[in-house]
Amino acid sequence: MKGMVLAAGLGTRMRPLTADTAKPLLNLAGRTLLDHALDRFAAAGIEEAVVNAHWKAERVVETTRGRAHPRLRVQLEPELLETGGGVRQALPLLGPGPFCVANGDAFWLDGATPTIERMRARFDPETMDALLLMVRMTSVENAPGRGDFMMDPLGKLRRPLKHEVAPFLYGGVQILHPRLVEPEPVEPFSLNRCYDRAIEAGRLFGLVHDGVWFHLSTPGDLQRAETRLADGRFYGEKG
């Protein structure tokens, strides 16, 4: 399995920290967010990965140069293609089989089994087009909005209705089958378009994260995460 890290976003809500660098190059616990994601890829046996870049792309190229594991290709986006367009453009580099995609600002601590290993074991290409990491809203400090997805006992996902509050957030890590993205043109679009097609077909599934997950949207979020990691006490823990 190959992997991709989405690192092309503008990081607007993280300003002023992202005025001169890409958001995935911000540091947390002594390493960049991008390095954390790539470290997890390498630990899960992913040997090749694509990193897309738009905002401050030269910094992404410079930072990743010389990294051996996983082997990297940086895909430049002169025009910002959003999540879906970025993955669609990368398909020729990702091969014919399922692949793992992580948001460049996704940061998590694994439970008993590494998260990506759990997702690889759970993904079934016969019944799934996408498997998304789900995070319980109640476990997230400063959780945004009203949640992203409802999930049935078998893990099948759907969008919440207007009167519903969804108990799960998308955790920024997913396994996709290329057939879900291939029909789309190489243009700016959100992966939500693909998720909605998968929901209609009954082929969008989720796996609940069993470790710790951090919402990193603003400088305050990043500072809170740094503090939590330093003192070893996480949101929702008692004592």
Buried (B, 14 or more C-beta within 10 A) or exposed (E): BBBBBBBBBBBEEBEEBBEEBBBBBBBBEEEBBBBBBBEBBBBBEBEBBBBBBBBBBEBBBEBBEEBEBBEBBBBEBEEBBBBBBBBBBBBEBBEEEBBBBBBBBBBBEBEEEBBBBBBBEBBEEEEBBBBBBBBBBEBBBEBEEEBBBBBEEEBBBBBBEEEEEBBBBBBBBBBBBBEBBEEBEBEBBEBBEBBBBBBEEEBBBBBBBEBBBBBBBBBEBBEBBBEBBEEEEBBEEEE
